[in-house]
Amino acid sequence: MEQKIYIAIVKECEKLILRHHNYHNKLHIEWVRNTKRISDAPPKKVESPEYWGVDRRFNPFYVKSNAKAIARSIAKKISNRTYVPAEPFRKSIPKSSGGSRELTIYQIPDAAVSRYFYGRLLAKNRHRFSSFSYAYRNDRNVHFAIQDIAIDISQEARTFIAEFDFSDFFGSIDHAYLYSQLHENGFLISDEEEAVIKAFLASREKGIPQGTSISLFLANLVCWKIDKSLEKSGLKFARYADDTVIWSPDYAAICKSFSIINDFSKEAGVSINAKKSDGISLLARDGLPAEIASKNYFNFLGYSIGVGKVSIKETAEKRIKKQISYLLYRSMIQPLRSSPLKGLIIPANDRDKALLVSIMQVRRYMYGGLSNRDITDYISGRKKYLHFKGVMSFYPLLNDESQLRDLDGWLVSTIYRCIQLRAKLLIAHGYNRQHSFPFNVTHESLVKQLGRRRIKGKRLLEIPSFTLIYRALQRGLREAGIEKVMHPESLKYEYKGV
């Protein structure tokens, strides 16, 4: 036990240390870029998480250097049933939909204990969970849910959909109900594991803490009964934590789902969120008649899903556009907004470094370090493997090509407008560049003109394309499967928050 806890603590420390080093490196690179791009660049300021100052056991550098002694103490306490996690740091996080949720950050040794026991519990009990439960597992993920939903729904021209969401799911779970589930339904949980679970819940009258691994197992355990009830009723569904969508071609069957959800709500002490729950509606192909409230698509985990169509959810699309707009603004527009001029590099000789930097940053955001040539070579088969890391790899199951073409058109138009605005701002500062590249390029020829320009022999000004990376993702899906093309951070991505 002591050795396993020690390994878990060291892994947790190394993860956090790497995260801090990456933050520091990114901050330094950004500072260097700013000093070259603008005058009076803000100084580099390296900050540490605020909770590092609360207790040394939040600091991974300290904990790693004392990991053996800490592991020995914790292992002894777990063995004699006196282990209690230290008081966590609590922080209120605003929700995109309004309101806030409390995030609990445990000290590193306690987080390591939680992760270790989560792994133990999942390894023994994973097979007991429903195949329609996709969250917090190492054999399921968000993309599996989207694929299963989309394929099943595409087989019916009309499908009844029931959408339910719970209010403060993690914070409301009744402990009596949770503990009853520990001993029912065939879950394999030792006395030692149950003692650790109770230790993490001891300071709360109800609910399970967000921000610790063991709660992920408990969330699925609490929902075991509702999952099985839906299955026994012959209903198809997908549940990702408390976000649930249920579908059936049979209206009577879909109505039964409401009774199942309502019964679970009462038993588990978790209220149904009426504002975010759309209830029952009819999902139909465009043009088909509908006798009840109908829709062409529904939103689930960052995607919009219709009959035969999978798109990026509207709010997620807006977030992508906002980030790209910011990248373009920061390099091309912001340095020219001040008087006296803060921009250090003025376009000359048909070259504009700010445009180059902006397009490279947008390409990195969309593609994750790949070039247009890398992607076209992969699509044609000249390149056998690609490592997908850009934002589009969070959405590998898209098939709405019209949405992607619209995004491509928006991107070209946005870059063109930034170039034109940049030309006007340069004139205001006494630099007229309207008759030189790129300011003399028309909107219609922008893609072609930027694509043919070479910088040090490379086509670095090529405008990235949503449609192009989509085609590469499609080939990756066919050749290697979902897990090989999805972003490596997909399991941590806030699909529900977009």
C-alpha positions, 0 to 999 in steps of 0.5 A, spaced: 500 500 500 505 504 501 509 503 495 502 504 491 500 511 494 507 513 493 507 512 486 500 515 485 503 521 489 509 522 485 505 521 478 500 527 481 506 531 482 509 530 476 503 532 472 502 538 476 509 540 475 509 539 468 503 543 467 506 549 471 513 548 467 508 548 460 505 555 463 511 558 464 514 556 457 508 559 454 508 565 458 516 566 456 514 565 449 508 570 449 513 575 452 518 574 447 513 575 441 510 581 445 517 585 446 518 584 438 511 586 436 510 592 440 513 597 444 512 598 452 510 590 452 508 588 459 513 585 463 513 577 464 509 575 471 510 568 473 504 566 478 503 560 482 496 558 483 493 561 489 492 555 493 499 554 493 500 559 499 494 556 503 498 549 505 505 546 502 501 540 500 498 544 494 505 545 492 507 539 487 515 541 488 514 540 496 510 534 496 514 530 491 521 532 495 517 529 501 513 523 497 516 517 501 514 520 508 507 522 506 506 516 503 508 512 509 503 516 513 497 516 509 498 508 508 498 507 515 492 511 516 488 508 511 490 501 514 488 503 521 481 506 518 483 513 521 485 517 514 481 523 513 483 528 507 485 535 509 480 540 508 480 542 500 481 549 497 474 551 495 473 556 489 466 558 486 466 557 478 461 561 474 457 557 469 456 559 462 449 558 463 449 563 469 450 561 476 456 558 479 458 551 481 463 550 487 470 546 485 474 543 490 481 542 490 484 537 494 491 537 497 496 533 492 496 527 497 489 526 498 488 527 490 493 522 489 489 517 494 483 519 490 485 517 483 488 511 486 482 508 489 478 510 483 482 506 479 482 500 483 474 501 484 473 502 476 478 496 474 473 491 478 466 494 477 467 497 470 463 491 467 457 493 471 456 499 468 451 500 463 454 501 456 450 507 455 454 510 460 459 514 457 463 519 462 468 517 467 471 511 464 477 508 460 473 504 455 468 509 453 468 517 451 464 523 449 465 521 442 463 514 442 456 517 445 456 521 439 457 516 434 452 511 437 447 516 438 448 519 431 448 512 427 442 510 431 437 516 430 439 516 422 436 509 421 429 512 423 426 518 419 422 520 426 424 519 433 422 521 439 427 525 444 427 526 451 432 531 454 433 531 461 438 535 466 439 535 473 440 541 478 447 541 482 447 533 480 454 532 484 452 537 490 445 534 491 446 526 491 443 523 498 448 520 502 443 514 504 441 513 497 449 513 495 451 508 501 445 503 499 448 503 492 455 501 494 452 494 497 447 493 491 447 491 484 453 487 485 458 492 486 465 489 488 467 494 494 472 492 500 471 495 507 478 499 505 475 502 499 468 504 503 472 507 508 476 511 504 469 513 500 466 515 507 472 519 509 471 523 502 464 524 504 464 525 511 465 533 511 458 533 507 451 532 509 449 531 502 453 531 495 459 528 492 465 533 491 467 536 484 474 536 483 476 529 485 477 522 482 473 518 486 467 522 485 467 520 478 466 513 480 461 515 485 457 519 480 456 513 475 454 508 481 449 513 483 446 512 476 446 505 475 439 504 477 436 509 472 441 506 467 438 499 468 431 501 468 431 505 462 434 499 459 429 494 461 424 499 458 427 498 451 429 505 451 436 507 447 439 513 451 446 516 452 448 519 459 454 523 460 454 524 468 448 528 469 447 530 462 442 525 459 438 524 452 433 518 451 430 516 444 425 511 441 420 511 435 415 509 440 411 515 443 408 511 449 415 508 451 419 515 451 413 517 455 415 512 460 422 515 461 419 521 464 417 516 470 423 513 470 427 520 471 422 522 476 423 516 480 430 517 480 430 524 482 426 523 488 430 517 490 437 520 489 435 527 492 437 530 485 432 535 482 430 536 475 432 542 472 426 544 468 430 550 465 435 546 461 430 540 460 427 540 454 422 534 455 419 530 450 420 532 442 419 529 435 426 529 431 424 529 424 427 529 417 426 536 414 420 536 410 416 531 414 410 532 418 410 533 425 403 532 430 407 534 436 413 539 438 418 538 433 425 540 432 431 538 426 436 537 431 438 537 439 444 539 443 449 534 446 456 535 449 458 540 444 455 537 438 448 538 435 445 532 432 440 531 427 437 525 423 443 524 419 447 530 421 452 532 426 454 539 427 458 543 432 453 546 437 452 553 436 455 556 442 461 552 441 462 555 434 461 562 437 467 560 441 471 558 436 470 564 432 471 568 438 478 565 439 480 566 432 478 573 431 482 574 438 488 571 435 487 576 428 486 582 432 491 581 437 497 581 432 494 585 426 489 590 429 491 591 437 498 594 436 496 599 431 490 602 435 494 606 440 497 613 439 503 614 439 504 607 435 506 601 439 507 596 433 514 595 432 514 592 425 511 596 419 509 592 413 514 593 407 517 590 401 510 586 400 511 583 407 507 584 413 509 580 419 503 581 423 499 577 418 504 571 417 504 571 425 496 571 425 495 566 420 500 561 423 497 562 430 490 561 427 493 555 423 496 552 430 489 553 433 485 549 428 490 544 426 495 543 432 502 544 428 500 541 422 501 545 415 496 545 409 501 540 406 501 535 411 494 535 411 493 534 403 499 529 403 495 525 409 488 525 405 492 523 398 495 517 402 502 520 401 503 521 409 501 515 413 500 518 420 498 525 423 498 527 430 491 531 431 491 536 436 488 542 434 481 545 436 477 541 430 480 534 433 475 535 439 470 534 434 472 528 429 465 526 428 462 532 424 459 531 418 455 537 416 460 540 411 455 546 409 457 548 416 464 547 415 464 551 408 460 557 412 466 557 417 471 557 411 467 563 408 467 566 415 474 565 416 477 568 409 472 574 410 474 576 417 482 575 415 480 580 409 476 585 413 482 585 418 487 586 412 483 592 410 482 595 417 490 594 418 491 598 412 486 604 414 490 604 421 497 604 418 494 610 413 492 614 420 499 613 422 502 616 416 504 609 412 500 608 406 501 601 404 494 600 400 498 599 393 502 593 396 501 586 398 497 584 402 493 590 402 492 590 395 489 583 394 481 583 393 477 578 397 475 574 391 483 572 390 485 572 397 486 565 398 489 564 392 494 570 393 496 568 400 497 560 398 502 562 392 506 566 396 512 563 399 516 565 405 523 561 406 521 556 401 514 555 405 507 556 404 506 559 411 501 564 409 496 559 406 489 560 410 487 554 414 481 550 412 475 547 416 473 543 410 480 540 409 482 538 416 475 535 416 477 531 410 483 529 414 479 527 420 474 523 416 480 519 413 483 518 420 477 515 423 476 510 417 484 508 418 485 508 425 478 509 429 476 515 434 481 514 439 487 515 434 484 522 431 481 525 437 484 530 441 489 527 447 485 532 452 478 530 449 476 527 456 478 533 460 475 538 455 469 542 457 464 539 452 458 541 457 460 548 458 460 550 450 
